[in-house]
């Protein structure tokens, strides 16, 4: 049964948040205990688990992340990913020593396949795979999913959505924060001191790890899929001419609200750059692509964050790349605060966000931030599938 929104927050709820991002590392699952409505009185991470994709699974997902794909393949992958997401949910529940009957809901972002931002006079569109009916059937747990389309129907970009929970969890009357998530795509949330929802600034800044990861997979024929600890980039020299060419991409000059993905910065774009792949060139190209991520983020902060910033809270895979973090520090001169030092799991932030987004949906509370997405008004996101 679908619960009555007026009674949903009457007792503590256990909700699993599921997230798979553009880096295709795997499915992150966070089991969260939430007390109260929106904003909640407390949010506690009970358990966190990542179900990594195998090389075969990752290749199957990549096969549908392209402009031309067989409909049968797309349809089958949607159901299959639902099973993988359900596996991750069941695993994090078991890790916590609980059973599915002990969990009230699952909130699933799904795997983004294609994202088309709105254009003047034209509504945007988006597609996430990981069938929520399969998740609900395999787990027996009520599932909330497909969060982006309702915001896009209201004229928004359908992204970023995490700023809603950034506001709930990190707003501070005395401290102004930029929360920076560096996954495949990088995005930021600016929370001025004592901000209201209308004061929040949030948007995608451009490629995070996507271009570098894609380049290394291509250059090494799959032997490397990312730059471990930024060591390759640290050994190289930034090629200034190439960096200037990359920074000329029109997305970087576009004002917020804005969103992007592999449609703009994926394999097709990477192939169009004709980057050299011989071993002597790899360190320089890695250094240049790392500099692109750092410089595009720094320019975004300097250009679109109009107010004081007391701390930079970095999360996502890029937070574990010391070369990238050092490049950011050299450009922004803002104290970087580890997410863990604030009492939050450094890898669980987005999965926790989708547990909170599902909680708000089940409370019947609008959970987009029009100031961030560009929607014409607040809306309740997501589709509810009974368990």
C-alpha positions as a Markdown table, in Angstrom:
| # | Residue | x | y | z |
|---|---|---|---|---|
| 1 | Unk | 0.0 | 0.0 | 0.0 |
| 2 | Unk | 1.0 | 3.6 | -0.6 |
| 3 | Unk | 1.2 | 5.3 | 2.8 |
| 4 | Unk | -0.8 | 8.4 | 3.8 |
| 5 | Unk | 1.6 | 11.3 | 3.6 |
| 6 | Unk | 0.1 | 12.9 | 6.7 |
| 7 | Unk | 1.1 | 9.9 | 8.8 |
| 8 | Unk | 4.4 | 9.0 | 7.2 |
| 9 | Unk | 6.7 | 10.9 | 9.6 |
| 10 | Unk | 4.8 | 9.8 | 12.7 |
| 11 | Unk | 7.5 | 7.3 | 13.7 |
| 12 | Unk | 11.2 | 6.8 | 12.8 |
| 13 | Unk | 11.7 | 5.4 | 9.3 |
| 14 | Unk | 14.4 | 3.2 | 7.8 |
| 15 | Unk | 15.0 | 4.0 | 4.1 |
| 16 | Unk | 17.6 | 2.7 | 1.7 |
| 17 | Unk | 19.0 | 5.2 | -0.9 |
| 18 | Unk | 20.4 | 3.8 | -4.1 |
| 19 | Unk | 22.7 | 5.7 | -6.5 |
| 20 | Unk | 24.7 | 4.8 | -9.6 |
| 21 | Unk | 26.6 | 7.7 | -11.2 |
| 22 | Unk | 28.2 | 8.5 | -14.5 |
| 23 | Unk | 31.5 | 6.8 | -13.4 |
| 24 | Unk | 29.8 | 3.4 | -13.5 |
| 25 | Unk | 31.7 | 2.2 | -10.4 |
| 26 | Unk | 28.7 | 0.3 | -9.0 |
| 27 | Unk | 25.5 | 0.8 | -7.0 |
| 28 | Unk | 25.9 | 2.7 | -3.7 |
| 29 | Unk | 23.4 | 1.7 | -1.1 |
| 30 | Unk | 22.8 | 3.7 | 2.1 |
| 31 | Unk | 20.5 | 2.5 | 4.9 |
| 32 | Unk | 19.3 | 5.6 | 6.7 |
| 33 | Unk | 17.2 | 6.2 | 9.8 |
| 34 | Unk | 15.1 | 9.3 | 9.6 |
| 35 | Unk | 13.1 | 10.8 | 12.4 |
| 36 | Unk | 10.5 | 13.5 | 11.8 |
| 37 | Unk | 9.2 | 15.1 | 8.6 |
| 38 | Unk | 10.9 | 17.7 | 6.4 |
| 39 | Unk | 13.2 | 19.0 | 7.6 |
| 40 | Unk | 13.9 | 15.9 | 9.7 |
| 41 | Unk | 14.7 | 16.0 | 13.3 |
| 42 | Unk | 17.6 | 13.6 | 12.7 |
| 43 | Unk | 19.2 | 11.6 | 10.0 |
| 44 | Unk | 21.5 | 8.7 | 10.8 |
| 45 | Unk | 23.5 | 6.5 | 8.4 |
| 46 | Unk | 23.0 | 2.9 | 9.7 |
| 47 | Unk | 24.9 | 1.1 | 7.0 |
| 48 | Unk | 26.6 | 1.7 | 3.7 |
| 49 | Unk | 27.5 | -0.8 | 1.0 |
| 50 | Unk | 28.7 | -0.5 | -2.6 |
| 51 | Unk | 27.9 | -3.3 | -5.0 |
| 52 | Unk | 30.7 | -2.9 | -7.6 |
| 53 | Unk | 30.0 | -3.6 | -11.3 |
| 54 | Unk | 32.0 | -6.3 | -12.9 |
| 55 | Unk | 33.8 | -5.6 | -16.1 |
| 56 | Unk | 31.1 | -7.5 | -18.0 |
| 57 | Unk | 28.3 | -5.6 | -16.3 |
| 58 | Unk | 30.0 | -2.3 | -16.9 |
| 59 | Unk | 30.4 | -3.1 | -20.6 |
| 60 | Unk | 26.7 | -4.0 | -20.8 |
| 61 | Unk | 25.7 | -0.7 | -19.3 |
| 62 | Unk | 28.0 | 1.3 | -21.6 |
| 63 | Unk | 26.4 | -0.5 | -24.5 |
| 64 | Unk | 23.2 | 1.4 | -24.0 |
| 65 | Unk | 24.8 | 4.8 | -23.2 |
| 66 | Unk | 24.9 | 5.8 | -26.9 |
| 67 | Unk | 22.7 | 7.7 | -29.3 |
| 68 | Unk | 21.7 | 4.6 | -31.3 |
| 69 | Unk | 20.8 | 1.6 | -29.3 |
| 70 | Unk | 18.5 | -1.4 | -30.0 |
| 71 | Unk | 15.2 | -1.1 | -28.2 |
| 72 | Unk | 15.3 | -4.7 | -27.1 |
| 73 | Unk | 18.7 | -4.1 | -25.5 |
| 74 | Unk | 17.5 | -0.9 | -23.8 |
| 75 | Unk | 14.4 | -2.6 | -22.5 |
| 76 | Unk | 16.2 | -5.7 | -21.2 |
| 77 | Unk | 18.9 | -3.6 | -19.5 |
| 78 | Unk | 16.2 | -1.6 | -17.6 |
| 79 | Unk | 14.8 | -4.8 | -16.0 |
| 80 | Unk | 18.3 | -6.3 | -15.4 |
| 81 | Unk | 19.5 | -3.1 | -13.7 |
| 82 | Unk | 16.5 | -3.2 | -11.5 |
| 83 | Unk | 17.7 | -6.6 | -10.3 |
| 84 | Unk | 21.2 | -5.2 | -9.6 |
| 85 | Unk | 19.8 | -2.3 | -7.6 |
| 86 | Unk | 17.6 | -4.7 | -5.6 |
| 87 | Unk | 20.7 | -6.8 | -4.9 |
| 88 | Unk | 22.5 | -3.7 | -3.5 |
| 89 | Unk | 19.5 | -2.8 | -1.3 |
| 90 | Unk | 19.2 | -6.3 | 0.1 |
| 91 | Unk | 23.0 | -6.4 | 0.7 |
| 92 | Unk | 23.0 | -3.2 | 2.8 |
| 93 | Unk | 19.9 | -4.3 | 4.7 |
| 94 | Unk | 21.6 | -7.6 | 5.5 |
| 95 | Unk | 24.9 | -5.9 | 6.4 |
| 96 | Unk | 22.9 | -3.9 | 9.0 |
| 97 | Unk | 21.6 | -7.2 | 10.5 |
| 98 | Unk | 18.1 | -6.4 | 9.4 |
| 99 | Unk | 15.5 | -8.0 | 7.1 |
| 100 | Unk | 13.6 | -6.3 | 4.3 |
| 101 | Unk | 10.4 | -6.2 | 6.5 |
| 102 | Unk | 12.4 | -3.9 | 8.8 |
| 103 | Unk | 12.8 | -1.3 | 6.1 |
| 104 | Unk | 10.1 | 1.2 | 5.2 |
| 105 | Unk | 11.1 | 2.3 | 1.7 |
| 106 | Unk | 13.8 | 2.4 | -1.0 |
| 107 | Unk | 14.7 | 5.6 | -2.9 |
| 108 | Unk | 16.5 | 4.8 | -6.2 |
| 109 | Unk | 18.0 | 7.4 | -8.6 |
| 110 | Unk | 18.6 | 4.8 | -11.3 |
| 111 | Unk | 21.3 | 4.8 | -14.0 |
| 112 | Unk | 21.1 | 7.8 | -16.3 |
| 113 | Unk | 21.2 | 6.7 | -19.9 |
| 114 | Unk | 20.4 | 10.0 | -21.7 |
| 115 | Unk | 19.7 | 13.5 | -20.4 |
| 116 | Unk | 18.5 | 16.4 | -22.6 |
| 117 | Unk | 18.5 | 19.7 | -20.8 |
| 118 | Unk | 15.6 | 22.1 | -21.6 |
| 119 | Unk | 16.1 | 24.7 | -24.4 |
| 120 | Unk | 14.2 | 27.9 | -25.0 |
| 121 | Unk | 10.7 | 26.9 | -25.8 |
| 122 | Unk | 11.4 | 23.2 | -25.4 |
| 123 | Unk | 11.0 | 20.9 | -22.4 |
| 124 | Unk | 13.9 | 18.8 | -21.4 |
| 125 | Unk | 13.8 | 15.0 | -21.2 |
| 126 | Unk | 15.7 | 12.3 | -19.3 |
| 127 | Unk | 15.9 | 8.6 | -19.0 |
| 128 | Unk | 17.1 | 6.6 | -16.0 |
| 129 | Unk | 17.2 | 2.8 | -16.0 |
| 130 | Unk | 16.8 | 0.4 | -13.1 |
| 131 | Unk | 13.1 | -0.6 | -13.2 |
| 132 | Unk | 11.5 | 0.3 | -9.8 |
| 133 | Unk | 8.8 | -2.4 | -10.2 |
| 134 | Unk | 11.6 | -4.9 | -10.3 |
| 135 | Unk | 13.2 | -3.4 | -7.2 |
| 136 | Unk | 9.9 | -3.5 | -5.3 |
| 137 | Unk | 9.2 | -7.1 | -6.4 |
| 138 | Unk | 12.7 | -8.4 | -5.5 |
| 139 | Unk | 12.8 | -6.8 | -2.1 |
| 140 | Unk | 9.2 | -6.5 | -1.1 |
| 141 | Unk | 9.9 | -2.9 | -0.1 |
| 142 | Unk | 8.0 | 0.2 | -1.3 |
| 143 | Unk | 10.2 | 1.9 | -3.8 |
| 144 | Unk | 10.3 | 5.6 | -4.9 |
| 145 | Unk | 12.2 | 6.2 | -8.1 |
| 146 | Unk | 12.4 | 8.3 | -11.3 |
| 147 | Unk | 12.9 | 11.6 | -9.5 |
| 148 | Unk | 14.0 | 13.8 | -12.4 |
| 149 | Unk | 11.1 | 13.9 | -14.9 |
| 150 | Unk | 8.6 | 15.8 | -12.6 |
| 151 | Unk | 11.1 | 18.7 | -12.3 |
| 152 | Unk | 11.6 | 18.7 | -16.0 |
| 153 | Unk | 7.8 | 18.7 | -16.6 |
| 154 | Unk | 7.8 | 21.9 | -14.5 |
| 155 | Unk | 10.4 | 23.5 | -16.8 |
| 156 | Unk | 13.5 | 22.5 | -14.9 |
| 157 | Unk | 16.7 | 20.6 | -15.7 |
| 158 | Unk | 15.8 | 17.7 | -13.5 |
| 159 | Unk | 19.2 | 18.1 | -11.9 |
| 160 | Unk | 21.0 | 18.7 | -9.7 |
| 161 | Unk | 18.7 | 17.1 | -7.1 |
| 162 | Unk | 21.1 | 16.5 | -4.3 |
| 163 | Unk | 21.1 | 20.3 | -3.3 |
| 164 | Unk | 17.7 | 19.7 | -1.6 |
| 165 | Unk | 19.4 | 17.4 | 0.9 |
| 166 | Unk | 22.6 | 19.5 | 1.0 |
| 167 | Unk | 20.3 | 22.3 | 2.3 |
| 168 | Unk | 18.7 | 20.1 | 4.9 |
| 169 | Unk | 21.9 | 18.7 | 6.2 |
| 170 | Unk | 24.6 | 21.4 | 5.8 |
| 171 | Unk | 22.8 | 24.8 | 6.0 |
| 172 | Unk | 24.5 | 26.8 | 8.8 |
| 173 | Unk | 23.6 | 30.3 | 10.1 |
| 174 | Unk | 27.3 | 31.1 | 10.7 |
| 175 | Unk | 29.2 | 29.3 | 7.9 |
| 176 | Unk | 28.9 | 29.6 | 4.1 |
| 177 | Unk | 29.6 | 26.4 | 2.3 |
| 178 | Unk | 30.3 | 25.1 | -1.2 |
| 179 | Unk | 29.6 | 21.4 | -1.4 |
| 180 | Unk | 31.4 | 20.0 | -4.4 |
| 181 | Unk | 30.8 | 16.5 | -5.6 |
| 182 | Unk | 33.3 | 15.3 | -8.2 |
| 183 | Unk | 32.0 | 12.1 | -9.8 |
| 184 | Unk | 31.9 | 11.5 | -13.6 |
| 185 | Unk | 30.4 | 15.0 | -13.8 |
| 186 | Unk | 31.2 | 17.6 | -11.1 |
| 187 | Unk | 28.5 | 19.7 | -9.5 |
| 188 | Unk | 28.3 | 22.2 | -6.6 |
| 189 | Unk | 25.9 | 23.5 | -4.1 |
| 190 | Unk | 26.4 | 27.0 | -2.5 |
| 191 | Unk | 24.7 | 27.5 | 0.8 |
| 192 | Unk | 25.1 | 31.1 | 2.0 |
| 193 | Unk | 25.1 | 31.8 | 5.7 |
| 194 | Unk | 21.5 | 31.4 | 7.1 |
| 195 | Unk | 20.2 | 30.7 | 3.6 |
| 196 | Unk | 16.6 | 29.9 | 2.6 |
| 197 | Unk | 15.8 | 27.4 | -0.2 |
| 198 | Unk | 15.6 | 30.3 | -2.6 |
| 199 | Unk | 19.1 | 31.4 | -1.8 |
| 200 | Unk | 20.7 | 28.1 | -2.8 |
| 201 | Unk | 22.9 | 28.1 | -5.9 |
| 202 | Unk | 23.6 | 24.7 | -7.5 |
| 203 | Unk | 24.5 | 23.4 | -10.9 |
| 204 | Unk | 26.8 | 21.1 | -12.8 |
| 205 | Unk | 30.2 | 22.6 | -13.5 |
| 206 | Unk | 31.3 | 20.2 | -16.2 |
| 207 | Unk | 33.3 | 17.0 | -16.4 |
| 208 | Unk | 34.7 | 15.7 | -13.1 |
| 209 | Unk | 36.4 | 12.3 | -13.7 |
| 210 | Unk | 34.6 | 11.4 | -16.9 |
| 211 | Unk | 37.1 | 12.7 | -19.5 |
| 212 | Unk | 40.2 | 11.4 | -17.6 |
| 213 | Unk | 38.7 | 8.0 | -16.9 |
| 214 | Unk | 37.6 | 7.7 | -20.5 |
| 215 | Unk | 40.9 | 8.7 | -21.9 |
| 216 | Unk | 42.8 | 6.2 | -19.7 |
| 217 | Unk | 40.5 | 3.4 | -20.7 |
| 218 | Unk | 41.1 | 4.2 | -24.4 |
| 219 | Unk | 44.8 | 4.9 | -24.2 |
| 220 | Unk | 45.6 | 1.7 | -22.2 |
| 221 | Unk | 42.9 | -0.5 | -23.9 |
| 222 | Unk | 41.2 | -1.0 | -20.6 |
| 223 | Unk | 44.2 | -1.7 | -18.4 |
| 224 | Unk | 43.6 | 1.6 | -16.5 |
| 225 | Unk | 40.1 | 3.0 | -15.8 |
| 226 | Unk | 41.2 | 5.9 | -13.5 |
| 227 | Unk | 44.3 | 7.7 | -12.3 |
| 228 | Unk | 45.0 | 6.1 | -8.9 |
| 229 | Unk | 45.8 | 8.8 | -6.4 |
| 230 | Unk | 46.4 | 11.2 | -9.3 |
| 231 | Unk | 49.9 | 9.8 | -9.7 |
| 232 | Unk | 49.9 | 9.9 | -13.5 |
| 233 | Unk | 48.7 | 13.5 | -13.6 |
| 234 | Unk | 51.3 | 14.5 | -11.0 |
| 235 | Unk | 54.1 | 13.1 | -13.2 |
| 236 | Unk | 52.9 | 15.1 | -16.2 |
| 237 | Unk | 53.0 | 18.7 | -17.4 |
| 238 | Unk | 49.8 | 20.6 | -18.4 |
| 239 | Unk | 49.6 | 21.4 | -22.1 |
| 240 | Unk | 48.3 | 25.0 | -22.0 |
| 241 | Unk | 47.2 | 25.1 | -25.6 |
| 242 | Unk | 45.1 | 22.0 | -25.2 |
| 243 | Unk | 43.7 | 23.2 | -21.8 |
| 244 | Unk | 42.6 | 26.5 | -23.5 |
| 245 | Unk | 40.9 | 24.6 | -26.3 |
| 246 | Unk | 39.0 | 22.4 | -23.8 |
| 247 | Unk | 38.0 | 25.4 | -21.7 |
| 248 | Unk | 36.5 | 27.0 | -24.8 |
| 249 | Unk | 33.6 | 24.5 | -24.7 |
| 250 | Unk | 30.4 | 26.6 | -24.5 |
| 251 | Unk | 29.0 | 24.8 | -21.5 |
| 252 | Unk | 31.5 | 26.5 | -19.2 |
| 253 | Unk | 30.3 | 30.0 | -20.1 |
| 254 | Unk | 26.6 | 29.1 | -19.8 |
| 255 | Unk | 25.0 | 30.6 | -16.7 |
| 256 | Unk | 23.1 | 28.5 | -14.2 |
| 257 | Unk | 20.7 | 26.7 | -14.0 |
| 258 | Unk | 22.5 | 24.2 | -16.1 |
| 259 | Unk | 23.1 | 20.4 | -16.3 |
| 260 | Unk | 25.3 | 18.2 | -18.4 |
| 261 | Unk | 26.4 | 14.6 | -18.8 |
| 262 | Unk | 28.0 | 12.1 | -21.1 |
| 263 | Unk | 25.9 | 13.5 | -24.0 |
| 264 | Unk | 28.2 | 16.5 | -24.0 |
| 265 | Unk | 31.4 | 15.1 | -22.4 |
| 266 | Unk | 31.3 | 11.4 | -23.1 |
| 267 | Unk | 33.1 | 9.1 | -25.5 |
| 268 | Unk | 32.0 | 11.0 | -28.7 |
| 269 | Unk | 33.4 | 14.2 | -27.4 |
| 270 | Unk | 36.6 | 12.5 | -26.2 |
| 271 | Unk | 37.0 | 10.9 | -29.7 |
| 272 | Unk | 36.6 | 14.3 | -31.3 |
| 273 | Unk | 39.6 | 15.7 | -29.5 |
| 274 | Unk | 42.0 | 13.2 | -31.1 |
| 275 | Unk | 44.2 | 13.1 | -28.0 |
| 276 | Unk | 47.6 | 11.3 | -28.3 |
| 277 | Unk | 47.6 | 7.9 | -26.5 |
| 278 | Unk | 51.3 | 6.9 | -26.8 |
| 279 | Unk | 52.9 | 6.2 | -23.4 |
| 280 | Unk | 55.1 | 9.3 | -23.5 |
| 281 | Unk | 52.0 | 11.5 | -23.9 |
| 282 | Unk | 49.8 | 10.0 | -21.2 |
| 283 | Unk | 51.1 | 11.8 | -18.2 |
| 284 | Unk | 50.8 | 15.2 | -19.9 |
| 285 | Unk | 47.2 | 14.4 | -21.1 |
| 286 | Unk | 46.3 | 13.2 | -17.6 |
| 287 | Unk | 47.7 | 16.4 | -16.1 |
| 288 | Unk | 45.8 | 18.5 | -18.6 |
| 289 | Unk | 42.5 | 16.8 | -18.1 |
| 290 | Unk | 42.9 | 17.0 | -14.3 |
| 291 | Unk | 43.6 | 20.7 | -14.7 |
| 292 | Unk | 40.5 | 21.1 | -16.8 |
| 293 | Unk | 38.4 | 19.7 | -14.0 |
| 294 | Unk | 40.1 | 21.9 | -11.4 |
| 295 | Unk | 40.0 | 25.1 | -13.6 |
| 296 | Unk | 36.4 | 24.6 | -14.7 |
| 297 | Unk | 35.3 | 24.2 | -11.1 |
| 298 | Unk | 37.3 | 27.2 | -9.9 |
| 299 | Unk | 35.9 | 29.4 | -12.7 |
| 300 | Unk | 32.4 | 28.3 | -11.8 |
| 301 | Unk | 32.9 | 29.3 | -8.2 |
| 302 | Unk | 34.5 | 32.6 | -9.0 |
| 303 | Unk | 31.8 | 33.4 | -11.6 |
| 304 | Unk | 28.5 | 32.1 | -10.2 |
| 305 | Unk | 29.0 | 32.0 | -6.5 |
| 306 | Unk | 28.4 | 35.5 | -5.5 |
| 307 | Unk | 29.1 | 35.7 | -1.8 |
| 308 | Unk | 31.6 | 34.7 | 0.8 |
| 309 | Unk | 32.7 | 31.0 | 1.1 |
| 310 | Unk | 34.0 | 29.7 | 4.4 |
| 311 | Unk | 34.6 | 26.1 | 3.4 |
| 312 | Unk | 34.8 | 23.8 | 0.5 |
| 313 | Unk | 33.3 | 20.3 | 1.3 |
| 314 | Unk | 34.5 | 17.9 | -1.4 |
| 315 | Unk | 32.9 | 14.5 | -2.0 |
| 316 | Unk | 32.8 | 11.9 | -4.8 |
| 317 | Unk | 35.6 | 10.0 | -6.4 |
| 318 | Unk | 37.6 | 13.2 | -7.0 |
| 319 | Unk | 37.8 | 13.8 | -3.3 |
| 320 | Unk | 40.3 | 10.9 | -3.1 |
| 321 | Unk | 42.6 | 12.3 | -5.8 |
| 322 | Unk | 45.2 | 14.4 | -4.1 |
| 323 | Unk | 46.5 | 15.9 | -7.3 |
| 324 | Unk | 43.1 | 17.2 | -8.2 |
| 325 | Unk | 42.5 | 18.5 | -4.7 |
| 326 | Unk | 45.8 | 20.3 | -4.7 |
| 327 | Unk | 45.0 | 21.9 | -8.1 |
| 328 | Unk | 41.7 | 23.1 | -6.6 |
| 329 | Unk | 43.4 | 24.5 | -3.5 |
| 330 | Unk | 45.9 | 26.4 | -5.7 |
| 331 | Unk | 43.1 | 28.0 | -7.6 |
| 332 | Unk | 40.4 | 28.7 | -5.0 |
| 333 | Unk | 42.2 | 29.3 | -1.7 |
| 334 | Unk | 39.2 | 28.1 | 0.2 |
| 335 | Unk | 39.7 | 25.7 | 3.2 |
| 336 | Unk | 38.8 | 22.2 | 2.1 |
| 337 | Unk | 36.9 | 20.3 | 4.8 |
| 338 | Unk | 36.7 | 16.5 | 4.5 |
| 339 | Unk | 33.1 | 15.3 | 4.6 |
| 340 | Unk | 34.1 | 12.7 | 7.2 |
| 341 | Unk | 35.2 | 15.5 | 9.6 |
| 342 | Unk | 31.6 | 16.7 | 9.6 |
| 343 | Unk | 30.3 | 13.2 | 10.7 |
| 344 | Unk | 29.3 | 12.0 | 7.2 |
| 345 | Unk | 30.5 | 9.0 | 5.3 |
| 346 | Unk | 32.7 | 10.4 | 2.4 |
| 347 | Unk | 31.3 | 8.0 | -0.2 |
| 348 | Unk | 27.7 | 7.8 | 0.9 |
| 349 | Unk | 26.5 | 11.4 | 0.4 |
| 350 | Unk | 24.5 | 10.9 | -2.8 |
| 351 | Unk | 22.9 | 7.5 | -1.7 |
| 352 | Unk | 21.9 | 9.2 | 1.5 |
| 353 | Unk | 20.4 | 12.0 | -0.5 |
| 354 | Unk | 18.1 | 9.7 | -2.4 |
| 355 | Unk | 16.9 | 8.2 | 0.9 |
| 356 | Unk | 16.0 | 11.7 | 2.0 |
| 357 | Unk | 14.4 | 12.6 | -1.3 |
| 358 | Unk | 12.2 | 9.5 | -1.1 |
| 359 | Unk | 11.3 | 10.4 | 2.5 |
| 360 | Unk | 10.2 | 13.9 | 1.4 |
| 361 | Unk | 8.1 | 12.3 | -1.5 |
| 362 | Unk | 6.4 | 10.0 | 1.0 |
| 363 | Unk | 5.7 | 13.0 | 3.2 |
| 364 | Unk | 4.1 | 14.7 | 0.3 |
| 365 | Unk | 6.6 | 17.6 | 0.5 |
| 366 | Unk | 8.1 | 19.3 | -2.6 |
| 367 | Unk | 11.7 | 18.2 | -2.9 |
| 368 | Unk | 13.2 | 20.1 | -5.8 |
| 369 | Unk | 14.9 | 23.4 | -5.5 |
| 370 | Unk | 13.7 | 25.6 | -8.4 |
| 371 | Unk | 16.6 | 28.0 | -7.7 |
| 372 | Unk | 18.9 | 25.1 | -8.6 |
| 373 | Unk | 17.0 | 23.3 | -11.3 |
| 374 | Unk | 15.2 | 26.2 | -13.0 |
| 375 | Unk | 11.8 | 24.7 | -12.5 |
| 376 | Unk | 8.9 | 27.2 | -12.5 |
| 377 | Unk | 7.7 | 26.0 | -9.1 |
| 378 | Unk | 8.3 | 23.4 | -6.3 |
| 379 | Unk | 7.0 | 19.9 | -7.1 |
| 380 | Unk | 7.0 | 16.5 | -5.4 |
| 381 | Unk | 9.4 | 14.3 | -7.2 |
| 382 | Unk | 9.3 | 10.6 | -7.9 |
| 383 | Unk | 7.0 | 7.7 | -8.7 |
| 384 | Unk | 5.9 | 5.3 | -5.9 |
| 385 | Unk | 5.7 | 1.6 | -6.4 |
| 386 | Unk | 4.1 | -0.4 | -3.5 |
| 387 | Unk | 6.2 | -3.2 | -2.0 |
